Amino acid sequence: MSAKGKRKRKPKLKKVSYKDKIWFEVIAPKIFNYKEIGEIIGLETNVVGRVVEALLYDFTGDFNDINLKLRFKIIDVNPEARKCNSIFFGHQYTNDYIRALVGRGMTKIQTIENYTTKDGYVFRLTTVCVTIKRARSSQQIVIRKIMREILKEFAQMYNHEKFVKGMISGEFQNQIARVAKTIYPLSSCVIIKSKLISIPEGGEDKEVPDDEFEIVEIDVQRTRKSEIRRAERINVKKIAQSKKQVAKKETTTETKENETEDKNESKAENENKEDEEKKEE
């Protein structure tokens, strides 16, 4: 017989019916105060490892957070209580929000880098800075370096609980923008995506982080200083001039409208006076 004929057929797997499956409640980790994310259906064996998404709006109640999706990975199951514990697996902004960040004539500066926190967690972050006008390649290099160094400082400074808090709340983005705008004016700075790459042995959420963060200062080594500073001055002046022109146009239109109203009122008064004089005669 040929080799094909000797092959053994794989045993058919038993199909699992809907009645055999169970609904489990998914519980958020300690960072998010053990809040119930939702429900998931499946068996006790195949539920572990699945990823569940939830909006940051569900935790804060702020409509500004409705574009941010949080991802949680199930790590263990309690079949008696029908509950699943999860860990923070990453976050991502919606596609329409990301597309709206960049407009015509702007420059998108992006970095994708792995960062190891103080307690050994490794996160992969995708960070985007958008300039108000087209930036030079030398300016992009400096801004990209600022983004990497600031996030690296925060990762070395805090445990993963605090790192996740600063990443989601926007604290890291604000500090990057504070330093990077000295190189070139920015319209936005966002960590659009994150993913948990590895967990150390025995890693777990030990504390709920507070809202206080240290201010990170780094030494920015500029390249071609005169050109960068000159470009900054030109762009800032253009923006200021455009704003002044818009304000002047608004004031001129208001004054013209006021003048036409005054003229109409004076004409009406003259006509009334003439009518009264005719009646007296």
JOJOWO-V598542 format. One record per residue. N is the residue number from 1. OMEGA is omega in degrees with one decimal (* if undefined). Layout:
n=N omega=OMEGA
n=N omega=OMEGA
//
This chain:
n=1 omega=178.4
n=2 omega=-179.9
n=3 omega=-180.0
n=4 omega=-178.4
n=5 omega=-179.6
n=6 omega=-178.2
n=7 omega=179.0
n=8 omega=178.1
n=9 omega=178.9
n=10 omega=178.5
n=11 omega=-179.5
n=12 omega=177.8
n=13 omega=178.3
n=14 omega=177.8
n=15 omega=179.7
n=16 omega=180.0
n=17 omega=-179.4
n=18 omega=-178.1
n=19 omega=-178.5
n=20 omega=-177.7
n=21 omega=-175.6
n=22 omega=174.2
n=23 omega=178.3
n=24 omega=173.7
n=25 omega=-179.2
n=26 omega=-177.2
n=27 omega=178.1
n=28 omega=179.8
n=29 omega=-175.2
n=30 omega=179.1
n=31 omega=-177.5
n=32 omega=171.9
n=33 omega=174.8
n=34 omega=-179.6
n=35 omega=177.9
n=36 omega=-178.7
n=37 omega=-177.1
n=38 omega=-179.5
n=39 omega=179.5
n=40 omega=-177.8
n=41 omega=178.4
n=42 omega=176.3
n=43 omega=180.0
n=44 omega=-176.2
n=45 omega=-174.1
n=46 omega=179.2
n=47 omega=-178.0
n=48 omega=-179.8
n=49 omega=178.7
n=50 omega=-175.1
n=51 omega=180.0
n=52 omega=179.9
n=53 omega=175.8
n=54 omega=178.5
n=55 omega=174.4
n=56 omega=176.6
n=57 omega=180.0
n=58 omega=-178.9
n=59 omega=-175.5
n=60 omega=-175.3
n=61 omega=-179.6
n=62 omega=-177.1
n=63 omega=175.6
n=64 omega=-178.4
n=65 omega=-175.0
n=66 omega=179.8
n=67 omega=-174.8
n=68 omega=179.5
n=69 omega=176.6
n=70 omega=-179.4
n=71 omega=-179.1
n=72 omega=-179.8
n=73 omega=-178.3
n=74 omega=-176.7
n=75 omega=176.8
n=76 omega=-174.5
n=77 omega=172.1
n=78 omega=-173.7
n=79 omega=-178.8
n=80 omega=178.8
n=81 omega=-177.6
n=82 omega=178.4
n=83 omega=179.0
n=84 omega=173.3
n=85 omega=-175.6
n=86 omega=174.3
n=87 omega=176.5
n=88 omega=-174.9
n=89 omega=178.7
n=90 omega=177.8
n=91 omega=178.2
n=92 omega=174.0
n=93 omega=-180.0
n=94 omega=-176.1
n=95 omega=-179.4
n=96 omega=177.4
n=97 omega=-179.3
n=98 omega=179.3
n=99 omega=-178.6
n=100 omega=-178.4
n=101 omega=-172.3
n=102 omega=176.7
n=103 omega=-178.2
n=104 omega=178.0
n=105 omega=179.5
n=106 omega=177.0
n=107 omega=178.1
n=108 omega=179.7
n=109 omega=-172.4
n=110 omega=174.0
n=111 omega=173.1
n=112 omega=-171.3
n=113 omega=174.3
n=114 omega=-179.6
n=115 omega=-180.0
n=116 omega=-178.5
n=117 omega=-177.7
n=118 omega=-179.1
n=119 omega=169.8
n=120 omega=176.0
n=121 omega=179.9
n=122 omega=178.3
n=123 omega=173.3
n=124 omega=-174.6
n=125 omega=172.5
n=126 omega=-175.2
n=127 omega=-178.3
n=128 omega=170.2
n=129 omega=-179.3
n=130 omega=179.9
n=131 omega=-178.4
n=132 omega=176.7
n=133 omega=179.5
n=134 omega=-177.0
n=135 omega=176.7
n=136 omega=179.4
n=137 omega=178.4
n=138 omega=177.5
n=139 omega=178.2
n=140 omega=179.4
n=141 omega=-179.3
n=142 omega=-179.3
n=143 omega=178.6
n=144 omega=177.7
n=145 omega=177.6
n=146 omega=180.0
n=147 omega=-177.3
n=148 omega=-175.3
n=149 omega=-179.8
n=150 omega=179.0
n=151 omega=177.4
n=152 omega=177.4
n=153 omega=179.2
n=154 omega=180.0
n=155 omega=179.4
n=156 omega=-174.5
n=157 omega=-170.4
n=158 omega=169.2
n=159 omega=-173.1
n=160 omega=179.3
n=161 omega=-179.9
n=162 omega=179.6
n=163 omega=178.2
n=164 omega=179.3
n=165 omega=-179.4
n=166 omega=-179.9
n=167 omega=-177.0
n=168 omega=-176.6
n=169 omega=179.9
n=170 omega=-179.2
n=171 omega=-179.5
n=172 omega=179.6
n=173 omega=-179.4
n=174 omega=-179.4
n=175 omega=174.5
n=176 omega=-179.5
n=177 omega=-179.1
n=178 omega=-179.2
n=179 omega=-174.1
n=180 omega=-178.7
n=181 omega=173.4
n=182 omega=176.3
n=183 omega=179.6
n=184 omega=-179.3
n=185 omega=-177.3
n=186 omega=172.8
n=187 omega=179.1
n=188 omega=174.5
n=189 omega=-173.0
n=190 omega=166.7
n=191 omega=-169.3
n=192 omega=-175.4
n=193 omega=173.7
n=194 omega=179.6
n=195 omega=176.9
n=196 omega=-176.1
n=197 omega=-177.7
n=198 omega=179.5
n=199 omega=177.0
n=200 omega=179.3
n=201 omega=-178.7
n=202 omega=-179.8
n=203 omega=178.2
n=204 omega=178.2
n=205 omega=-176.2
n=206 omega=-176.0
n=207 omega=173.9
n=208 omega=-174.0
n=209 omega=175.7
n=210 omega=-175.0
n=211 omega=-177.9
n=212 omega=179.0
n=213 omega=177.1
n=214 omega=177.6
n=215 omega=-177.9
n=216 omega=175.9
n=217 omega=178.1
n=218 omega=177.6
n=219 omega=-179.4
n=220 omega=176.6
n=221 omega=-177.8
n=222 omega=171.1
n=223 omega=-176.4
n=224 omega=-171.4
n=225 omega=-173.8
n=226 omega=-178.8
n=227 omega=-179.7
n=228 omega=-178.0
n=229 omega=178.9
n=230 omega=178.2
n=231 omega=178.0
n=232 omega=-177.4
n=233 omega=-177.6
n=234 omega=-177.0
n=235 omega=179.5
n=236 omega=178.7
n=237 omega=179.0
n=238 omega=-180.0
n=239 omega=179.8
n=240 omega=-180.0
n=241 omega=179.1
n=242 omega=177.7
n=243 omega=178.6
n=244 omega=179.4
n=245 omega=177.9
n=246 omega=179.1
n=247 omega=178.9
n=248 omega=178.4
n=249 omega=179.6
n=250 omega=179.8
n=251 omega=179.8
n=252 omega=178.0
n=253 omega=178.3
n=254 omega=179.5
n=255 omega=178.3
n=256 omega=178.6
n=257 omega=178.4
n=258 omega=179.5
n=259 omega=178.8
n=260 omega=177.5
n=261 omega=179.0
n=262 omega=179.1
n=263 omega=179.7
n=264 omega=178.7
n=265 omega=-179.9
n=266 omega=177.7
n=267 omega=-180.0
n=268 omega=178.1
n=269 omega=178.8
n=270 omega=179.8
n=271 omega=178.4
n=272 omega=178.5
n=273 omega=179.6
n=274 omega=178.8
n=275 omega=-179.8
n=276 omega=178.8
n=277 omega=178.7
n=278 omega=-179.9
n=279 omega=178.6
n=280 omega=177.6
n=281 omega=*
//
